[in-house]
Amino acid sequence: MLKAIAVFPPGLECEGVKELSRLGAKDVLLLKRSAAFHADMACFYRLHLQARLPFRLFREISRFQCRSRKDLYKGVQHSLDWARWLMPSMSFRVDVSGGSNYLNHSHFSALQVKNALVDLQRQFWGERSSIDLEKPDLCIHLHISQTEAVLSLDGSGGSLHRRGYRTAMGVAPIKENIAAGLILLSGWDGNVPLVDPMCGSATLLIEAVSLALGLPQGLRRSFLLHNWADFDSRLWEDEKKRAKKSQRWNKKLPPVIGSERDEEIAKHARINVISAGLEEIIKIENIDFKKLAIPRQEVMIVCNPPYGKRVGFDEDIQSLYHELGSFAKQFAAGSQLWLLSGNPNLTEFIRMKSSSRFPISNGGIDCRWLKYLVR
C-alpha cells in the first residue's frame, strides 16, 4: 500500500474525501486543503484517471528528520534508489511547500534537493540530469515542517484540474475541479434540466454533464507516473479499461442550456463543449439570459456571475444580480438557484435569502456557493 496525499481546493476537502473513498482509497484522513490516504497501485492509477476534485496526487517516498540543510541533503540521497529512478537522461523538477525555522526559503530548499540528486548522479555516472520546469520526466515534491521533511513524487507534474477540453476561455474562468465540486455540492444528478444563464467558458455545464455520465477526466491527458521505475503498464491499461467502462453515454439527460450574451465568449464556450464531446447534450445560446427560453418545469440554475471590482461602485453589476433574481422568480419558481458569490454586497440584489452556503476559495477569492429556493 502506498502512502499518498491529495491536494484539494479549499472548501472542497470533504467532497474530496468522499471521492477518494468511492474510488478505493483506504484510511482517508481529512487535512487542511488536502487528505492523506493509503492505496494500492491500481487505486493510485484509478485516482489519476477518474478523480475530479484533486489539484495534485502525491506518492510519499520518504519521511525523515530535518533540522538543517545538511539533514535535507542526506535525507534526500537516502530516500530512494535514485540510480533506478532518476537516470541522467531524465530531466526533473523540484517543488517545495511548507517551511521551518531552519529552512524557510522554498527556492533554497529546492536547490538543496537538486544538489543532493545531481551530486549522487555524478558519483554514479559522472554526469547529471537537467532541470526542466515545464515538462520534466520526474517531478519531486518536498514538504517541510519544523522537524520533518516529506519527499513525494507527483504523478501528473501539472495540475489535475486541466482536463484537456478547455481550449478556449472566457473572462475569469473557474477551474474545472472547482466547478465539479460545486456541482457535487448542488446535488444535480441529471434528473432535472440544468441552466447556466452566464455560462462563460461553459465549465460548470461541462463538468456537470461529465459527472452525470461518469466520464473519466484523465483519459485525454498524459502523466509523469509513466516514467516511474515501478510503472506497471498492464495495470495501467486495466485501469484505463475500467475507466472507459464507467462511462454512461446511453444515459438520457434533460436539457442542459447555457447562455452568454458576449458573442466571442459564447463561441469559445461552444468550442469547449465540442472539445469535450458534449455538443449533442449541451446547448449554448448567444443571448442575454433575460431572453433565454428555459423548460417550464423544475430546473436547476447554476452560475458564476462577476463579483465586481469595487464594492458598491458598479451599478451595472448590481442590476445584473437584480435581473438574475427576477429571471429565476419569473421562469423557475419551485426550482433551485445556485450562485458562486465573491461579493456579499452584491448578492443582496438577488432579493432572496439563501438556504445553504458553502465556503469556497476561487482563484484566491473567498467565495460562497449559495443555494436559493426560488418561490
LOFI-607774 format. One line per 5 residues: number of its first residue (from 1); their letters; for each residue y, z, x of N, C-alpha, C. Coordinates in steps of 0.1 Angstrom, whole numbers. Layout:
<nuvos>
NUM> a> Y:Z:X:Y:Z:X:Y:Z:X ~ ... .
</nuvos>
This chain:
<nuvos>
1> mlkai> -12:0:8:0:0:0:12:0:9 ~ 22:-9:5:34:-9:13:44:1:7 ~ 53:6:15:64:14:11:76:4:10 ~ 83:4:-1:94:-6:-3:106:0:-11 ~ 117:-7:-10:129:-4:-17:134:-16:-24 .
6> avfpp> 138:-14:-37:145:-24:-44:160:-20:-46 ~ 169:-29:-43:183:-26:-45:188:-33:-58 ~ 195:-25:-66:199:-30:-79:214:-29:-81 ~ 220:-37:-90:234:-35:-94:236:-21:-100 ~ 247:-14:-96:250:-1:-101:251:-1:-117 .
11> glece> 243:7:-123:243:8:-138:230:2:-143 ~ 222:-6:-135:210:-12:-140:198:-6:-133 ~ 199:5:-127:188:11:-120:176:15:-129 ~ 179:20:-141:169:24:-150:161:12:-155 ~ 168:2:-159:161:-11:-163:153:-16:-151 .
16> gvkel> 159:-15:-139:151:-20:-127:138:-12:-125 ~ 139:1:-127:126:9:-126:116:4:-136 ~ 120:2:-148:111:-3:-158:105:-17:-154 ~ 113:-25:-149:108:-39:-145:98:-37:-133 ~ 101:-29:-123:92:-27:-112:78:-22:-117 .
21> srlga> 78:-12:-126:66:-7:-131:58:-17:-139 ~ 66:-25:-147:59:-35:-155:52:-45:-147 ~ 57:-48:-135:52:-58:-126:41:-53:-116 ~ 38:-40:-118:27:-34:-110:31:-24:-99 ~ 44:-21:-97:48:-12:-86:43:2:-90 .
26> kdvll> 40:10:-80:34:24:-82:44:34:-76 ~ 43:46:-81:51:57:-76:66:54:-76 ~ 71:47:-86:85:43:-86:95:55:-87 ~ 104:56:-78:113:67:-77:127:62:-79 ~ 135:66:-89:148:62:-91:158:68:-81 .
31> lkrsa> 166:60:-74:176:64:-65:189:59:-68 ~ 199:62:-61:213:56:-63:213:42:-60 ~ 216:33:-69:217:19:-67:204:12:-62 ~ 193:20:-63:180:14:-58:168:22:-64 ~ 156:18:-60:144:26:-63:134:24:-52 .
36> afhad> 127:35:-49:116:34:-39:103:33:-46 ~ 94:26:-40:81:24:-47:70:20:-37 ~ 58:21:-42:46:16:-34:41:3:-41 ~ 36:-6:-33:30:-18:-39:20:-24:-29 ~ 9:-30:-34:1:-38:-26:8:-51:-23 .
41> macfy> 2:-59:-14:9:-72:-10:10:-81:-22 ~ 0:-82:-31:1:-91:-43:12:-87:-51 ~ 14:-74:-54:25:-69:-62:39:-72:-55 ~ 39:-70:-42:52:-73:-35:56:-88:-36 ~ 46:-97:-35:48:-111:-37:53:-114:-52 .
46> rlhlq> 46:-107:-61:49:-108:-75:64:-105:-78 ~ 68:-94:-72:82:-90:-74:92:-100:-70 ~ 89:-106:-58:98:-117:-53:98:-129:-63 ~ 87:-132:-69:87:-143:-78:92:-140:-92 ~ 90:-128:-97:92:-125:-111:103:-115:-114 .
51> arlpf> 106:-106:-105:116:-96:-108:130:-102:-110 ~ 137:-99:-120:150:-105:-123:162:-96:-120 ~ 160:-83:-117:171:-74:-116:175:-70:-101 ~ 166:-71:-91:170:-66:-78:179:-76:-71 ~ 188:-71:-63:195:-79:-53:186:-82:-41 .
56> rlfre> 179:-71:-36:170:-72:-24:158:-64:-26 ~ 147:-69:-19:135:-61:-18:132:-59:-3 ~ 131:-47:1:129:-43:15:115:-37:17 ~ 108:-42:27:95:-36:30:97:-27:42 ~ 94:-14:40:96:-5:51:86:-7:62 .
61> isrfq> 90:-7:75:80:-9:86:80:3:95 ~ 91:11:95:92:23:104:102:32:99 ~ 100:45:102:109:56:99:109:65:111 ~ 120:68:117:120:77:129:133:85:130 ~ 131:96:137:143:105:140:153:97:148 .
66> crsrk> 166:98:144:176:90:151:189:98:152 ~ 192:104:164:204:111:165:213:105:176 ~ 209:94:181:217:88:192:214:73:193 ~ 222:65:200:218:51:202:206:49:210 ~ 203:59:219:190:59:227:178:60:217 .
71> dlykg> 179:69:208:169:71:198:167:58:190 ~ 178:52:186:177:40:179:170:29:187 ~ 174:27:199:169:17:208:153:18:209 ~ 149:30:213:135:33:215:127:32:201 ~ 133:37:191:126:37:178:124:23:173 .
76> vqhsl> 133:14:175:132:0:171:120:-6:179 ~ 120:-4:192:110:-11:200:96:-6:197 ~ 94:6:192:81:11:188:78:10:173 ~ 86:3:166:85:2:151:74:-8:147 ~ 71:-18:155:62:-29:151:57:-36:164 .
81> dwarw> 46:-43:162:41:-51:173:50:-64:173 ~ 61:-63:179:71:-74:179:66:-86:185 ~ 57:-85:195:51:-97:201:44:-106:191 ~ 39:-100:180:33:-107:170:42:-111:159 ~ 53:-104:156:62:-106:145:74:-114:148 .
86> lmpsm> 79:-113:161:91:-120:165:90:-127:178 ~ 86:-139:177:84:-147:190:98:-154:193 ~ 100:-157:206:113:-163:210:117:-176:202 ~ 108:-183:197:111:-195:189:117:-192:175 ~ 116:-179:171:121:-175:158:135:-169:160 .
91> sfrvd> 144:-172:151:157:-166:150:156:-153:141 ~ 166:-144:143:166:-132:134:181:-128:132 ~ 182:-119:122:195:-113:118:192:-98:115 ~ 202:-90:118:201:-75:116:212:-71:106 ~ 208:-65:95:218:-60:85:217:-45:86 .
96> vsggs> 228:-38:84:228:-23:85:235:-17:73 ~ 230:-6:68:236:2:58:236:17:62 ~ 244:25:56:245:39:59:252:41:72 ~ 250:54:77:256:58:90:255:73:92 ~ 258:77:104:257:91:107:269:95:116 .
101> nylnh> 270:108:120:280:112:130:278:105:143 ~ 265:101:146:262:96:159:263:80:159 ~ 260:75:147:260:60:146:268:57:133 ~ 281:55:135:289:53:123:296:39:122 ~ 291:30:131:297:17:131:286:7:129 .
106> shfsa> 285:0:118:274:-9:114:272:-20:124 ~ 283:-26:129:282:-37:139:276:-32:152 ~ 280:-20:157:274:-15:169:259:-11:167 ~ 256:-6:155:242:-3:153:233:-15:152 ~ 238:-26:146:231:-39:146:230:-44:160 .
111> lqvkn> 240:-42:168:239:-47:182:228:-39:190 ~ 227:-27:187:216:-19:194:202:-24:190 ~ 201:-27:177:188:-32:173:185:-45:179 ~ 195:-54:180:193:-67:186:190:-65:201 ~ 197:-57:208:194:-54:222:180:-49:225 .
116> alvdl> 176:-40:216:162:-35:217:152:-46:216 ~ 154:-55:207:144:-65:205:144:-76:215 ~ 156:-81:219:157:-92:229:153:-86:243 ~ 155:-74:246:151:-68:259:136:-68:259 ~ 129:-64:248:115:-64:247:109:-78:249 .
121> qrqfw> 116:-88:243:111:-102:244:112:-107:258 ~ 123:-103:265:125:-108:279:114:-102:288 ~ 110:-89:285:99:-83:293:86:-90:291 ~ 84:-94:278:71:-100:275:70:-115:278 ~ 80:-122:274:80:-137:276:90:-143:286 .
126> gerss> 100:-135:290:110:-140:299:121:-148:292 ~ 120:-148:279:130:-155:271:132:-147:258 ~ 142:-151:250:146:-143:238:149:-152:226 ~ 149:-145:214:153:-152:202:168:-154:201 ~ 172:-163:193:186:-165:190:189:-157:177 .
131> idlek> 202:-155:175:207:-148:163:212:-159:154 ~ 208:-158:141:212:-168:131:216:-159:119 ~ 229:-159:116:234:-151:105:232:-157:91 ~ 231:-170:91:230:-178:78:215:-180:74 ~ 207:-186:83:194:-189:79:184:-184:90 .
136> pdlci> 182:-171:91:173:-166:101:158:-168:97 ~ 149:-167:107:135:-167:104:130:-153:99 ~ 137:-143:104:133:-129:101:146:-122:99 ~ 147:-114:88:158:-106:85:154:-91:86 ~ 160:-84:94:157:-69:97:168:-61:91 .
141> hlhis> 164:-51:83:174:-42:77:172:-28:83 ~ 183:-22:87:184:-8:92:192:0:83 ~ 186:11:79:194:21:71:194:34:79 ~ 206:39:81:208:51:89:213:63:81 ~ 207:74:82:212:87:76:215:96:88 .
146> qteav> 218:109:85:223:118:95:213:120:106 ~ 200:121:102:190:124:112:179:114:114 ~ 179:103:105:168:94:104:172:80:103 ~ 164:71:108:166:57:107:154:51:100 ~ 156:41:91:146:34:84:147:19:87 .
151> lsldg> 137:13:93:137:-1:96:128:-8:86 ~ 134:-19:80:127:-26:70:128:-41:72 ~ 120:-49:66:121:-64:66:125:-68:52 ~ 135:-77:52:140:-83:39:132:-95:36 ~ 125:-95:24:116:-106:21:123:-119:17 .
156> sggsl> 136:-118:14:143:-131:10:153:-135:20 ~ 160:-126:26:170:-129:36:184:-133:29 ~ 184:-134:16:196:-137:8:194:-130:-5 ~ 205:-128:-12:204:-120:-25:196:-127:-35 ~ 187:-119:-42:178:-125:-52:185:-129:-65 .
161> hrrgy> 198:-125:-66:205:-129:-78:207:-145:-78 ~ 205:-151:-67:207:-166:-66:194:-173:-71 ~ 194:-177:-83:182:-183:-89:180:-198:-84 ~ 191:-204:-81:190:-218:-77:194:-228:-88 ~ 196:-223:-100:200:-233:-111:216:-234:-112 .
166> rtamg> 223:-224:-106:237:-224:-109:244:-233:-98 ~ 245:-246:-100:251:-255:-90:266:-255:-93 ~ 270:-252:-105:285:-253:-108:289:-239:-114 ~ 301:-235:-111:305:-221:-115:318:-223:-123 ~ 320:-214:-133:333:-213:-139:341:-203:-132 .
171> vapik> 351:-197:-139:360:-188:-134:353:-174:-134 ~ 353:-167:-122:348:-153:-121:334:-152:-128 ~ 324:-160:-123:311:-160:-129:304:-146:-126 ~ 296:-142:-136:288:-130:-135:276:-133:-127 ~ 271:-124:-119:259:-126:-111:247:-127:-121 .
176> eniaa> 237:-135:-117:226:-137:-126:218:-125:-129 ~ 215:-116:-119:207:-104:-121:215:-94:-130 ~ 228:-94:-129:236:-85:-138:235:-90:-152 ~ 236:-104:-153:235:-110:-167:222:-107:-173 ~ 211:-108:-165:197:-104:-170:197:-90:-175 .
181> glill> 203:-81:-167:202:-67:-170:210:-64:-183 ~ 221:-71:-185:229:-69:-197:221:-73:-209 ~ 214:-85:-208:206:-90:-219:195:-80:-222 ~ 189:-74:-212:178:-64:-214:184:-52:-222 ~ 196:-48:-218:202:-36:-224:205:-39:-239 .
186> sgwdg> 208:-52:-242:212:-56:-256:200:-56:-265 ~ 188:-58:-259:176:-58:-267:173:-72:-273 ~ 181:-82:-269:178:-95:-275:164:-100:-271 ~ 156:-104:-281:142:-108:-278:139:-122:-283 ~ 149:-129:-287:147:-143:-291:144:-144:-306 .
191> nvplv> 146:-134:-314:143:-134:-328:155:-137:-337 ~ 167:-136:-331:179:-140:-339:188:-149:-330 ~ 196:-158:-336:204:-166:-328:213:-159:-318 ~ 216:-165:-307:224:-159:-297:236:-168:-294 ~ 248:-161:-294:261:-168:-293:269:-162:-282 .
196> dpmcg> 274:-170:-273:284:-166:-263:297:-174:-266 ~ 307:-168:-272:319:-175:-275:328:-179:-264 ~ 326:-173:-252:334:-176:-240:324:-177:-228 ~ 316:-187:-228:303:-187:-220:305:-190:-205 ~ 317:-195:-201:319:-197:-187:308:-206:-181 .
201> satll> 301:-201:-171:290:-208:-164:277:-208:-172 ~ 277:-202:-184:265:-201:-193:255:-191:-187 ~ 258:-183:-178:248:-174:-171:242:-165:-181 ~ 249:-158:-190:243:-149:-199:233:-156:-208 ~ 236:-168:-212:227:-176:-221:214:-180:-214 .
206> ieavs> 216:-185:-201:205:-190:-193:196:-178:-190 ~ 201:-167:-186:193:-155:-183:186:-150:-196 ~ 193:-150:-207:186:-146:-219:174:-154:-223 ~ 176:-167:-223:165:-176:-226:154:-175:-216 ~ 157:-174:-203:147:-173:-193:139:-160:-195 .
211> lalgl> 145:-149:-199:138:-137:-202:129:-139:-214 ~ 134:-145:-225:126:-147:-237:114:-156:-235 ~ 116:-166:-226:105:-175:-223:96:-171:-211 ~ 99:-159:-205:91:-155:-193:92:-164:-181 ~ 104:-170:-179:105:-179:-168:107:-172:-155 .
216> pqglr> 98:-173:-145:100:-166:-132:112:-171:-125 ~ 120:-161:-119:132:-165:-112:130:-170:-98 ~ 118:-168:-92:116:-171:-78:109:-184:-75 ~ 106:-192:-85:98:-204:-83:106:-215:-76 ~ 119:-214:-77:127:-225:-72:135:-222:-59 .
221> rsfll> 131:-211:-53:138:-207:-40:127:-204:-29 ~ 132:-203:-17:124:-200:-5:125:-186:-2 ~ 116:-181:6:116:-166:10:112:-165:25 ~ 118:-155:31:116:-153:45:102:-146:48 ~ 96:-140:37:83:-134:39:72:-144:43 .
226> hnwad> 75:-157:41:66:-167:45:64:-167:61 ~ 75:-162:68:74:-161:82:68:-149:88 ~ 64:-139:79:58:-127:84:45:-129:90 ~ 41:-121:100:29:-123:107:17:-121:98 ~ 18:-112:88:7:-110:79:8:-117:66 .
231> fdsrl> 16:-128:66:17:-135:53:4:-141:49 ~ 0:-139:36:-12:-144:31:-9:-155:21 ~ -11:-167:26:-8:-179:18:-17:-180:6 ~ -29:-176:6:-38:-177:-5:-33:-168:-16 ~ -30:-155:-12:-25:-145:-22:-12:-150:-28 .
236> wedek> -3:-156:-19:10:-161:-24:8:-172:-35 ~ -2:-181:-32:-4:-192:-42:-10:-186:-55 ~ -18:-175:-54:-24:-169:-66:-13:-163:-74 ~ -3:-157:-68:8:-151:-75:17:-161:-81 ~ 19:-173:-74:27:-184:-80:20:-189:-92 .
241> krakk> 7:-190:-92:-1:-195:-104:1:-185:-115 ~ 0:-172:-112:2:-161:-122:16:-162:-128 ~ 26:-164:-119:40:-165:-124:41:-177:-134 ~ 35:-188:-130:36:-200:-139:30:-198:-152 ~ 19:-191:-152:11:-188:-165:19:-179:-174 .
246> sqrwn> 29:-171:-168:36:-162:-176:47:-169:-185 ~ 49:-182:-182:59:-189:-189:55:-192:-203 ~ 64:-191:-213:60:-193:-227:69:-204:-233 ~ 68:-216:-227:76:-228:-231:74:-231:-246 ~ 62:-227:-251:59:-231:-265:65:-221:-275 .
251> kklpp> 72:-210:-270:78:-201:-279:90:-207:-286 ~ 91:-207:-299:102:-213:-306:114:-203:-307 ~ 125:-207:-302:137:-198:-302:147:-202:-313 ~ 154:-193:-318:165:-197:-328:177:-203:-320 ~ 187:-208:-327:198:-214:-320:204:-205:-309 .
256> vigse> 207:-211:-297:214:-204:-286:226:-213:-283 ~ 238:-207:-285:250:-215:-285:261:-209:-276 ~ 267:-217:-268:278:-212:-260:290:-221:-263 ~ 302:-215:-263:314:-223:-264:324:-220:-253 ~ 331:-230:-249:341:-229:-238:352:-239:-240 .
261> rdeei> 364:-234:-242:375:-243:-245:380:-252:-234 ~ 378:-247:-221:382:-255:-210:371:-266:-207 ~ 376:-278:-207:366:-290:-207:358:-290:-194 ~ 365:-287:-182:358:-287:-169:348:-276:-169 ~ 351:-264:-173:342:-253:-173:330:-255:-182 .
266> akhar> 333:-261:-194:322:-265:-203:312:-275:-197 ~ 318:-284:-189:310:-294:-182:301:-287:-172 ~ 307:-278:-164:299:-270:-154:288:-262:-161 ~ 291:-256:-173:280:-249:-180:269:-258:-184 ~ 272:-270:-188:261:-279:-192:253:-283:-180 .
271> invis> 259:-285:-169:252:-288:-156:242:-277:-153 ~ 247:-265:-154:238:-253:-151:226:-252:-160 ~ 229:-255:-173:218:-254:-183:208:-265:-180 ~ 212:-277:-176:203:-288:-173:195:-284:-160 ~ 202:-279:-150:196:-275:-138:185:-264:-140 .
276> aglee> 187:-256:-150:177:-245:-154:166:-251:-163 ~ 167:-264:-167:157:-270:-175:158:-265:-190 ~ 169:-261:-194:170:-255:-208:179:-262:-217 ~ 182:-275:-214:191:-283:-222:186:-286:-236 ~ 173:-284:-238:168:-286:-252:169:-273:-260 .
281> iikie> 173:-262:-254:174:-250:-261:188:-244:-262 ~ 196:-246:-251:209:-240:-251:219:-252:-254 ~ 228:-249:-264:238:-259:-267:252:-254:-263 ~ 259:-262:-255:273:-258:-251:283:-267:-258 ~ 292:-260:-265:303:-267:-272:316:-266:-264 .
286> nidfk> 323:-277:-262:336:-277:-256:346:-275:-268 ~ 348:-262:-271:356:-259:-283:362:-245:-282 ~ 373:-242:-288:378:-229:-289:369:-221:-299 ~ 365:-209:-295:355:-202:-303:359:-200:-317 ~ 372:-199:-320:376:-197:-334:372:-209:-343 .
291> klaip> 369:-220:-337:364:-232:-345:349:-234:-344 ~ 342:-225:-337:328:-226:-335:320:-223:-348 ~ 311:-232:-351:302:-230:-363:290:-223:-358 ~ 287:-211:-363:275:-204:-359:267:-202:-372 ~ 254:-199:-370:245:-197:-382:250:-186:-390 .
296> rqevm> 250:-188:-404:254:-178:-413:243:-168:-416 ~ 239:-161:-406:229:-151:-408:231:-140:-397 ~ 222:-131:-396:224:-121:-385:223:-128:-371 ~ 232:-126:-362:232:-132:-349:235:-121:-339 ~ 233:-124:-326:238:-115:-316:249:-123:-308 .
301> ivcnp> 261:-117:-307:271:-123:-299:272:-115:-286 ~ 272:-122:-275:274:-116:-261:285:-123:-254 ~ 293:-116:-247:304:-123:-240:310:-114:-228 ~ 315:-121:-219:322:-115:-207:336:-121:-206 ~ 345:-116:-215:358:-121:-215:367:-117:-203 .
306> pygkr> 378:-124:-201:387:-120:-190:392:-106:-192 ~ 394:-98:-180:398:-85:-181:413:-83:-180 ~ 421:-93:-176:435:-92:-174:439:-88:-160 ~ 449:-93:-154:453:-90:-141:461:-77:-140 ~ 470:-75:-150:478:-63:-150:477:-57:-164 .
311> vgfde> 474:-44:-165:472:-37:-178:484:-38:-186 ~ 483:-43:-198:494:-42:-208:505:-53:-206 ~ 502:-63:-197:513:-73:-194:508:-87:-197 ~ 497:-88:-204:492:-102:-207:490:-103:-222 ~ 500:-107:-230:498:-108:-244:488:-118:-249 .
316> diqsl> 486:-128:-241:476:-139:-244:462:-133:-244 ~ 459:-124:-234:446:-118:-234:444:-108:-245 ~ 455:-101:-248:454:-91:-260:451:-99:-272 ~ 457:-110:-274:455:-119:-286:440:-124:-286 ~ 435:-127:-274:422:-132:-273:412:-122:-278 .
321> yhelg> 414:-109:-274:404:-99:-279:406:-96:-294 ~ 418:-97:-299:420:-95:-313:413:-107:-321 ~ 414:-119:-316:408:-130:-322:393:-130:-322 ~ 388:-124:-310:373:-123:-309:368:-113:-320 ~ 375:-102:-322:371:-92:-332:372:-98:-346 .
326> sfakq> 382:-106:-348:384:-112:-362:373:-122:-364 ~ 370:-130:-353:359:-140:-354:346:-134:-358 ~ 342:-123:-351:330:-116:-354:329:-110:-368 ~ 340:-104:-373:340:-99:-386:339:-110:-397 ~ 346:-121:-394:346:-132:-404:333:-140:-405 .
331> faags> 326:-142:-394:315:-151:-393:302:-144:-390 ~ 302:-131:-386:290:-125:-381:288:-111:-386 ~ 293:-108:-398:291:-95:-404:276:-91:-405 ~ 273:-79:-402:259:-75:-402:252:-77:-389 ~ 260:-82:-379:254:-86:-366:259:-76:-355 .
336> qlwll> 254:-79:-343:259:-71:-331:268:-80:-322 ~ 278:-73:-317:286:-79:-307:285:-71:-294 ~ 281:-77:-283:281:-71:-270:291:-77:-261 ~ 299:-68:-255:311:-73:-247:311:-65:-234 ~ 313:-72:-223:315:-66:-210:329:-64:-208 .
341> sgnpn> 333:-51:-207:348:-48:-206:351:-42:-192 ~ 360:-48:-186:365:-42:-173:379:-37:-175 ~ 384:-35:-187:397:-30:-190:397:-24:-204 ~ 396:-10:-204:396:-3:-217:408:-5:-225 ~ 420:-8:-219:432:-10:-227:432:-23:-235 .
346> ltefi> 422:-32:-232:422:-45:-239:412:-44:-251 ~ 401:-36:-249:391:-35:-260:396:-29:-273 ~ 407:-22:-272:413:-16:-285:417:-27:-294 ~ 420:-39:-289:425:-50:-297:413:-57:-304 ~ 401:-53:-301:389:-58:-309:390:-52:-323 .
351> rmkss> 396:-40:-325:398:-34:-338:384:-29:-343 ~ 375:-26:-334:362:-20:-338:359:-9:-328 ~ 351:0:-333:347:11:-324:332:9:-319 ~ 331:9:-306:317:7:-300:308:18:-304 ~ 295:14:-306:285:24:-310:276:28:-298 .
356> srfpi> 277:20:-287:270:23:-275:278:17:-263 ~ 277:24:-251:284:19:-239:275:22:-227 ~ 274:12:-218:266:14:-206:275:11:-194 ~ 277:20:-185:285:18:-173:278:7:-164 ~ 286:-3:-160:281:-14:-151:291:-17:-141 .
361> snggi> 287:-20:-129:296:-25:-119:295:-40:-118 ~ 306:-47:-120:305:-62:-119:315:-66:-109 ~ 310:-71:-98:319:-76:-87:328:-65:-82 ~ 324:-52:-82:332:-41:-77:341:-36:-88 ~ 341:-41:-100:349:-36:-111:341:-27:-119 .
366> dcrwl> 347:-15:-122:340:-6:-131:341:-10:-145 ~ 330:-14:-151:329:-20:-164:321:-12:-174 ~ 322:-16:-186:313:-10:-197:307:-22:-205 ~ 294:-21:-207:288:-30:-216:287:-24:-230 ~ 296:-29:-239:299:-22:-251:291:-29:-263 .
371> kylvr> 285:-21:-272:279:-26:-284:287:-23:-296 ~ 290:-33:-304:297:-31:-317:288:-36:-328 ~ 287:-28:-339:281:-32:-351:291:-38:-360 ~ 290:-51:-362:300:-58:-370:299:-56:-385 ~ 310:-52:-391:309:-49:-405:320:-57:-412 .
</nuvos>
